[in-house]
Amino acid sequence: MFKKALEKDLKAIFKVKKVVFQRLDAATEQDVLYCEITQTRQSGRRGEEFGKVSGRVGILGAAQGNPWGFLQKQLLNAPQNVEKRFWFGPIESQSETVPGWELKTQSLDFVYFYKGEYYPVKGFIEGIIWIFNFITGGSK
């Protein structure tokens, strides 16, 4: 349930067009943010779901266009209202994907805290009612 929200927030922070949920060592596309989820914890009460997602984000790219600190620099310019849902590790790792190739992988640990609807059908119905009221002018 958290993947859509996580993808949206990662796109806003790192300014990428595509987020792929898979292991970093299986990365094949350049300039795509890879998200490897290692652990999730969820709980729900009174119509809301709370959770914590741990993992690692990384990007594969050419060595000259993917310098040290690339992900950390993106964090400095991230929207504060989105970044507050995350904790990012202080160390950015870099590795060669294939020795001798000019492709490097930058990666960074993260923890994502999220809150959402626990009963999605109820939220869907409330959304339909809101749209109906908006179209008919009922919610002013």
MDTraj code that builds the backbone (N, CA, C; nanometers):
import mdtraj as md
import numpy as np

residues = "MET PHE LYS LYS ALA LEU GLU LYS ASP LEU LYS ALA ILE PHE LYS VAL LYS LYS VAL VAL PHE GLN ARG LEU ASP ALA ALA THR GLU GLN ASP VAL LEU TYR CYS GLU ILE THR GLN THR ARG GLN SER GLY ARG ARG GLY GLU GLU PHE GLY LYS VAL SER GLY ARG VAL GLY ILE LEU GLY ALA ALA GLN GLY ASN PRO TRP GLY PHE LEU GLN LYS GLN LEU LEU ASN ALA PRO GLN ASN VAL GLU LYS ARG PHE TRP PHE GLY PRO ILE GLU SER GLN SER GLU THR VAL PRO GLY TRP GLU LEU LYS THR GLN SER LEU ASP PHE VAL TYR PHE TYR LYS GLY GLU TYR TYR PRO VAL LYS GLY PHE ILE GLU GLY ILE ILE TRP ILE PHE ASN PHE ILE THR GLY GLY SER LYS".split()
xyz = np.array([
    [0.0805, -0.1202, 0.0000],
    [0.0000, 0.0000, 0.0000],
    [0.0849, 0.1268, 0.0000],
    [0.2060, 0.1157, 0.0442],
    [0.2915, 0.2334, 0.0580],
    [0.3715, 0.2634, -0.0682],
    [0.3759, 0.1717, -0.1643],
    [0.4670, 0.1871, -0.2775],
    [0.4359, 0.3103, -0.3631],
    [0.3075, 0.3390, -0.3853],
    [0.2730, 0.4560, -0.4672],
    [0.3164, 0.5850, -0.3988],
    [0.2928, 0.5942, -0.2685],
    [0.3327, 0.7137, -0.1941],
    [0.4848, 0.7263, -0.1894],
    [0.5536, 0.6148, -0.1681],
    [0.7000, 0.6155, -0.1643],
    [0.7567, 0.6566, -0.2996],
    [0.7027, 0.6023, -0.4067],
    [0.7495, 0.6373, -0.5408],
    [0.7306, 0.7862, -0.5688],
    [0.6153, 0.8386, -0.5345],
    [0.5867, 0.9814, -0.5560],
    [0.6852, 1.0696, -0.4778],
    [0.7102, 1.0336, -0.3521],
    [0.8012, 1.1124, -0.2687],
    [0.9461, 1.1028, -0.3180],
    [0.9890, 0.9841, -0.3606],
    [1.1257, 0.9689, -0.4130],
    [1.1448, 1.0492, -0.5411],
    [1.0438, 1.0523, -0.6267],
    [1.0520, 1.1327, -0.7494],
    [1.0643, 1.2808, -0.7170],
    [0.9918, 1.3247, -0.6150],
    [0.9975, 1.4663, -0.5764],
    [1.1342, 1.5026, -0.5184],
    [1.1931, 1.4137, -0.4418],
    [1.3212, 1.4427, -0.3783],
    [1.4369, 1.4364, -0.4775],
    [1.4446, 1.3274, -0.5541],
    [1.5610, 1.3046, -0.6399],
    [1.5429, 1.3521, -0.7838],
    [1.4249, 1.4048, -0.8153],
    [1.3978, 1.4633, -0.9476],
    [1.4294, 1.3659, -1.0618],
    [1.3746, 1.2463, -1.0501],
    [1.3882, 1.1443, -1.1542],
    [1.2504, 1.1179, -1.2136],
    [1.2490, 1.0645, -1.3341],
    [1.1219, 1.0362, -1.4003],
    [1.0689, 0.8976, -1.3675],
    [1.1591, 0.8079, -1.3260],
    [1.1182, 0.6693, -1.3051],
    [1.1829, 0.6124, -1.1792],
    [1.1027, 0.5409, -1.1010],
    [1.1509, 0.4690, -0.9833],
    [1.1183, 0.3215, -1.0049],
    [1.2190, 0.2351, -0.9876],
    [1.2022, 0.0914, -1.0051],
    [1.2281, 0.0235, -0.8709],
    [1.1372, -0.0626, -0.8296],
    [1.1529, -0.1365, -0.7045],
    [1.2198, -0.2705, -0.7339],
    [1.3511, -0.2725, -0.7222],
    [1.4278, -0.3960, -0.7381],
    [1.5656, -0.3774, -0.6778],
    [1.6395, -0.4872, -0.6704],
    [1.7730, -0.4842, -0.6093],
    [1.8678, -0.3974, -0.6924],
    [1.9570, -0.3285, -0.6246],
    [2.0517, -0.2404, -0.6928],
    [2.1513, -0.3167, -0.7782],
    [2.1874, -0.4372, -0.7345],
    [2.2857, -0.5128, -0.8126],
    [2.2270, -0.5669, -0.9429],
    [2.0953, -0.5568, -0.9600],
    [2.0305, -0.5988, -1.0845],
    [1.9966, -0.4783, -1.1727],
    [2.0494, -0.3614, -1.1388],
    [2.0203, -0.2392, -1.2144],
    [2.0721, -0.2496, -1.3574],
    [1.9862, -0.2135, -1.4525],
    [2.0246, -0.2188, -1.5935],
    [2.0025, -0.0864, -1.6653],
    [1.9112, -0.0042, -1.6164],
    [1.8808, 0.1234, -1.6813],
    [1.9565, 0.2363, -1.6136],
    [2.0048, 0.3293, -1.6950],
    [2.0745, 0.4457, -1.6408],
    [1.9750, 0.5560, -1.6090],
    [2.0129, 0.6420, -1.5156],
    [1.9347, 0.7580, -1.4750],
    [1.7941, 0.7219, -1.4279],
    [1.7816, 0.6067, -1.3658],
    [1.6578, 0.5598, -1.3041],
    [1.6897, 0.5364, -1.1575],
    [1.6008, 0.5769, -1.0692],
    [1.6228, 0.5545, -0.9264],
    [1.5735, 0.4152, -0.8895],
    [1.6623, 0.3360, -0.8328],
    [1.6281, 0.2015, -0.7884],
    [1.6032, 0.2046, -0.6387],
    [1.4995, 0.1362, -0.5963],
    [1.4625, 0.1314, -0.4552],
    [1.4569, -0.0147, -0.4129],
    [1.5450, -0.0503, -0.3223],
    [1.5509, -0.1864, -0.2698],
    [1.4955, -0.1838, -0.1273],
    [1.3800, -0.2449, -0.1080],
    [1.3154, -0.2461, 0.0231],
    [1.3674, -0.3668, 0.1016],
    [1.4178, -0.3412, 0.2219],
    [1.4742, -0.4492, 0.3023],
    [1.3851, -0.4901, 0.4185],
    [1.3015, -0.3984, 0.4678],
    [1.2175, -0.4306, 0.5827],
    [1.0979, -0.3375, 0.5886],
    [0.9823, -0.3906, 0.6289],
    [0.8642, -0.3072, 0.6502],
    [0.7998, -0.3446, 0.7833],
    [0.7429, -0.2465, 0.8476],
    [0.6649, -0.2673, 0.9700],
    [0.5385, -0.1853, 0.9555],
    [0.4242, -0.2484, 0.9793],
    [0.2969, -0.1798, 0.9627],
    [0.2062, -0.2058, 1.0811],
    [0.1219, -0.1097, 1.1103],
    [0.0171, -0.1271, 1.2109],
    [-0.1003, -0.0392, 1.1709],
    [-0.2173, -0.0781, 1.2132],
    [-0.3355, -0.0007, 1.1792],
    [-0.4271, 0.0148, 1.2977],
    [-0.4976, 0.1272, 1.2995],
    [-0.5983, 0.1502, 1.4036],
    [-0.6878, 0.2652, 1.3606],
    [-0.8122, 0.2537, 1.3957],
    [-0.9122, 0.3580, 1.3719],
    [-0.9095, 0.4145, 1.2298],
    [-0.9043, 0.3263, 1.1317],
    [-0.9126, 0.3705, 0.9928],
    [-0.7842, 0.4242, 0.9335],
    [-0.6741, 0.4168, 1.0084],
    [-0.5464, 0.4652, 0.9554],
    [-0.4417, 0.3553, 0.9633],
    [-0.3494, 0.3596, 0.8705],
    [-0.2379, 0.2657, 0.8681],
    [-0.1095, 0.3451, 0.8890],
    [-0.0228, 0.2944, 0.9733],
    [0.1060, 0.3565, 1.0000],
    [0.2141, 0.2559, 0.9644],
    [0.3257, 0.3039, 0.9162],
    [0.4294, 0.2094, 0.8823],
    [0.5661, 0.2720, 0.8718],
    [0.6638, 0.1830, 0.8675],
    [0.8038, 0.2215, 0.8520],
    [0.8636, 0.1272, 0.7488],
    [0.9269, 0.1848, 0.6482],
    [0.9889, 0.1070, 0.5410],
    [1.1376, 0.1386, 0.5417],
    [1.2197, 0.0354, 0.5493],
    [1.3651, 0.0531, 0.5449],
    [1.4163, -0.0007, 0.4130],
    [1.5203, 0.0614, 0.3628],
    [1.5775, 0.0139, 0.2376],
    [1.6950, 0.0964, 0.1922],
    [1.7172, 0.0894, 0.0628],
    [1.8313, 0.1561, 0.0008],
    [1.7874, 0.2085, -0.1346],
    [1.8228, 0.3319, -0.1659],
    [1.7970, 0.3867, -0.2980],
    [1.9297, 0.4035, -0.3695],
    [1.9257, 0.3902, -0.4998],
    [2.0486, 0.4036, -0.5776],
    [2.0184, 0.4420, -0.7199],
    [2.1206, 0.4921, -0.7860],
    [2.1067, 0.5335, -0.9247],
    [2.2294, 0.4857, -1.0013],
    [2.2074, 0.4358, -1.1206],
    [2.3138, 0.3862, -1.2071],
    [2.3371, 0.4883, -1.3160],
    [2.4616, 0.5230, -1.3394],
    [2.4908, 0.6199, -1.4442],
    [2.6372, 0.6204, -1.4808],
    [2.6672, 0.6990, -1.5810],
    [2.8058, 0.7125, -1.6254],
    [2.8887, 0.7756, -1.5142],
    [3.0143, 0.7352, -1.5046],
    [3.1016, 0.7815, -1.3960],
    [3.1155, 0.9332, -1.3943],
    [3.1305, 0.9962, -1.5113],
    [3.1502, 1.1408, -1.5130],
    [3.0218, 1.2176, -1.4810],
    [2.9064, 1.1616, -1.5083],
    [2.7804, 1.2293, -1.4787],
    [2.7207, 1.1887, -1.3455],
    [2.7888, 1.1058, -1.2729],
    [2.7376, 1.0515, -1.1475],
    [2.8449, 1.0657, -1.0385],
    [2.8779, 1.1890, -1.0004],
    [2.9895, 1.2104, -0.9064],
    [2.9535, 1.1731, -0.7631],
    [3.0579, 1.1656, -0.6794],
    [3.0368, 1.1418, -0.5371],
    [2.9442, 1.2479, -0.4812],
    [2.8542, 1.2066, -0.3940],
    [2.7658, 1.3013, -0.3275],
    [2.6457, 1.3434, -0.4093],
    [2.6204, 1.2781, -0.5219],
    [2.5081, 1.3172, -0.6079],
    [2.3751, 1.3085, -0.5330],
    [2.3516, 1.1975, -0.4636],
    [2.2249, 1.1804, -0.3915],
    [2.2143, 1.2772, -0.2740],
    [2.3255, 1.2997, -0.2035],
    [2.3243, 1.3947, -0.0913],
    [2.2929, 1.5366, -0.1390],
    [2.3442, 1.5741, -0.2565],
    [2.3150, 1.7076, -0.3114],
    [2.1674, 1.7218, -0.3458],
    [2.1067, 1.6135, -0.3934],
    [1.9632, 1.6176, -0.4229],
    [1.8829, 1.6360, -0.2946],
    [1.9318, 1.5792, -0.1848],
    [1.8624, 1.5945, -0.0570],
    [1.8634, 1.7393, -0.0081],
    [1.9711, 1.8103, -0.0369],
    [1.9801, 1.9508, 0.0053],
    [1.8733, 2.0365, -0.0605],
    [1.8343, 2.0009, -0.1825],
    [1.7351, 2.0790, -0.2572],
    [1.5953, 2.0185, -0.2519],
    [1.5766, 1.9163, -0.1703],
    [1.4478, 1.8465, -0.1637],
    [1.3420, 1.9318, -0.0937],
    [1.2159, 1.9172, -0.1355],
    [1.1076, 1.9873, -0.0652],
    [1.1003, 1.9397, 0.0801],
    [1.0969, 2.0330, 0.1719],
    [1.1030, 1.9992, 0.3141],
    [0.9806, 1.9207, 0.3601],
    [0.8632, 1.9503, 0.3028],
    [0.7420, 1.8790, 0.3442],
    [0.7446, 1.7321, 0.3023],
    [0.8229, 1.6973, 0.2018],
    [0.8378, 1.5580, 0.1589],
    [0.9522, 1.4913, 0.2345],
    [1.0617, 1.5624, 0.2499],
    [1.1805, 1.5055, 0.3146],
    [1.1558, 1.4693, 0.4610],
    [1.0615, 1.5363, 0.5263],
    [1.0383, 1.5089, 0.6681],
    [0.9822, 1.3690, 0.6932],
    [0.9329, 1.3020, 0.5888],
    [0.8835, 1.1651, 0.6037],
    [0.9956, 1.0613, 0.5926],
    [1.1185, 1.1063, 0.5728],
    [1.2324, 1.0177, 0.5529],
    [1.3405, 1.0401, 0.6575],
    [1.4213, 0.9395, 0.6755],
    [1.5518, 0.9515, 0.7382],
    [1.6486, 0.8901, 0.6380],
    [1.7531, 0.9639, 0.6027],
    [1.8541, 0.9143, 0.5100],
    [1.9852, 0.8944, 0.5838],
    [2.0536, 0.7876, 0.5507],
    [2.1826, 0.7585, 0.6116],
    [2.2860, 0.8631, 0.5755],
    [2.3861, 0.8812, 0.6590],
    [2.4873, 0.9840, 0.6353],
    [2.5930, 0.9451, 0.5320],
    [2.6000, 0.8172, 0.4955],
    [2.7067, 0.7709, 0.4066],
    [2.6493, 0.7301, 0.2717],
    [2.7025, 0.7903, 0.1666],
    [2.6647, 0.7544, 0.0305],
    [2.7710, 0.6607, -0.0256],
    [2.7285, 0.5459, -0.0733],
    [2.8220, 0.4458, -0.1250],
    [2.8276, 0.4529, -0.2770],
    [2.9446, 0.4214, -0.3305],
    [2.9611, 0.4178, -0.4754],
    [3.0336, 0.2885, -0.5110],
    [2.9889, 0.2250, -0.6187],
    [3.0549, 0.1024, -0.6619],
    [3.0482, 0.0905, -0.8136],
    [3.1433, 0.0173, -0.8690],
    [3.1407, -0.0135, -1.0111],
    [3.0506, -0.1332, -1.0302],
    [2.9633, -0.1275, -1.1296],
    [2.8761, -0.2416, -1.1537],
    [2.9517, -0.3527, -1.2243],
    [3.0281, -0.3190, -1.3235],
    [3.1120, -0.4164, -1.3934],
    [3.2521, -0.3575, -1.3970],
    [3.3516, -0.4250, -1.3396],
    [3.4873, -0.3700, -1.3374],
    [3.5354, -0.3324, -1.4785],
    [3.5897, -0.2120, -1.4881],
    [3.6410, -0.1643, -1.6155],
    [3.5402, -0.0836, -1.6953],
    [3.4113, -0.0938, -1.6629],
    [3.3101, -0.0160, -1.7329],
    [3.3027, 0.1218, -1.6691],
    [3.2507, 0.2144, -1.7407],
    [3.2387, 0.3508, -1.6901],
    [3.1030, 0.3754, -1.6240],
    [3.0403, 0.2706, -1.5719],
    [2.9127, 0.2854, -1.5029],
    [2.9345, 0.2695, -1.3536],
    [2.8739, 0.3580, -1.2767],
    [2.8854, 0.3558, -1.1306],
    [2.7456, 0.3548, -1.0703],
    [2.7362, 0.2956, -0.9538],
    [2.6116, 0.2963, -0.8785],
    [2.6321, 0.3767, -0.7509],
    [2.5497, 0.4779, -0.7319],
    [2.5478, 0.5555, -0.6084],
    [2.4316, 0.5019, -0.5259],
    [2.4487, 0.4825, -0.3963],
    [2.3379, 0.4334, -0.3139],
    [2.3396, 0.4971, -0.1754],
    [2.2228, 0.4954, -0.1135],
    [2.2027, 0.5626, 0.0138],
    [2.0937, 0.4881, 0.0911],
    [2.1169, 0.4619, 0.2194],
    [2.0158, 0.3965, 0.3036],
    [1.9063, 0.4966, 0.3395],
    [1.7861, 0.4444, 0.3597],
    [1.6751, 0.5314, 0.3991],
    [1.5779, 0.4566, 0.4890],
    [1.4991, 0.5353, 0.5624],
    [1.3833, 0.4860, 0.6360],
    [1.2700, 0.5813, 0.6010],
    [1.1567, 0.5254, 0.5617],
    [1.0406, 0.6035, 0.5188],
    [0.9272, 0.5793, 0.6172],
    [0.8713, 0.6863, 0.6705],
    [0.7598, 0.6771, 0.7640],
    [0.6341, 0.7223, 0.6904],
    [0.5324, 0.6388, 0.6930],
    [0.4123, 0.6758, 0.6189],
    [0.2868, 0.6546, 0.7023],
    [0.1823, 0.7221, 0.6581],
    [0.0513, 0.7141, 0.7215],
    [-0.0506, 0.7162, 0.6086],
    [-0.1443, 0.6256, 0.6116],
    [-0.2450, 0.6195, 0.5070],
    [-0.3748, 0.5632, 0.5594],
    [-0.4715, 0.5483, 0.4703],
    [-0.6004, 0.4933, 0.5073],
    [-0.5874, 0.3432, 0.5302],
    [-0.6498, 0.2978, 0.6360],
    [-0.6470, 0.1546, 0.6667],
    [-0.7596, 0.0822, 0.5937],
    [-0.8646, 0.1524, 0.5616],
    [-0.9800, 0.0955, 0.4936],
    [-0.9964, 0.1677, 0.3602],
    [-0.9245, 0.1243, 0.2566],
    [-0.9206, 0.1977, 0.1305],
    [-1.0554, 0.2142, 0.0618],
    [-1.1472, 0.1190, 0.0788],
    [-1.2775, 0.1318, 0.0131],
    [-1.3507, 0.2532, 0.0667],
    [-1.3417, 0.2767, 0.1971],
    [-1.4053, 0.3940, 0.2564],
    [-1.3456, 0.5214, 0.1967],
    [-1.2149, 0.5278, 0.1832],
    [-1.1498, 0.6443, 0.1243],
    [-1.1892, 0.6639, -0.0214],
    [-1.2068, 0.5540, -0.0933],
    [-1.2490, 0.5614, -0.2326],
    [-1.3885, 0.6210, -0.2421],
    [-1.4789, 0.5754, -0.1551],
    [-1.6160, 0.6264, -0.1560],
    [-1.6172, 0.7738, -0.1181],
    [-1.5390, 0.8127, -0.0175],
    [-1.5310, 0.9541, 0.0199],
    [-1.4757, 1.0377, -0.0945],
    [-1.3804, 0.9822, -0.1710],
    [-1.3268, 1.0529, -0.2868],
    [-1.4310, 1.0731, -0.3948],
    [-1.5115, 0.9720, -0.4194],
    [-1.6197, 0.9834, -0.5185],
    [-1.7201, 1.0892, -0.4743],
    [-1.7555, 1.0898, -0.3465],
    [-1.8485, 1.1905, -0.2947],
    [-1.7899, 1.3301, -0.3104],
    [-1.6593, 1.3469, -0.2817],
    [-1.5952, 1.4776, -0.2962],
    [-1.5984, 1.5227, -0.4419],
    [-1.5678, 1.4330, -0.5351],
    [-1.5702, 1.4673, -0.6785],
    [-1.7114, 1.5069, -0.7209],
    [-1.8109, 1.4305, -0.6762],
    [-1.9499, 1.4618, -0.7087],
    [-1.9869, 1.6002, -0.6568],
    [-1.9513, 1.6298, -0.5308],
    [-1.9801, 1.7614, -0.4729],
    [-1.9055, 1.8715, -0.5466],
    [-1.7842, 1.8449, -0.5893],
    [-1.7066, 1.9451, -0.6615],
    [-1.7710, 1.9769, -0.7969],
    [-1.8139, 1.8727, -0.8675],
    [-1.8765, 1.8921, -0.9980],
    [-2.0099, 1.9637, -0.9866],
    [-2.0889, 1.9270, -0.8866],
    [-2.2217, 1.9873, -0.8715],
    [-2.2158, 2.1187, -0.7950],
    [-2.1014, 2.1569, -0.7424],
    [-2.0893, 2.2829, -0.6691],
    [-2.1376, 2.2722, -0.5261],
    [-2.1477, 2.1513, -0.4742],
    [-2.1988, 2.1291, -0.3391],
    [-2.0980, 2.1557, -0.2288],
    [-1.9683, 2.1583, -0.2589],
    [-1.8677, 2.1782, -0.1525],
    [-1.8020, 2.3133, -0.1693],
    [-1.8609, 2.4140, -0.1115],
    [-1.8051, 2.5489, -0.1186],
    [-1.7824, 2.6025, 0.0197],
])
top = md.Topology()
chain = top.add_chain()
for i, resn in enumerate(residues, 1):
    res = top.add_residue(resn, chain, resSeq=i)
    for name in ("N", "CA", "C"):
        top.add_atom(name, md.element.get_by_symbol(name[0]), res)
traj = md.Trajectory(xyz[None], top)
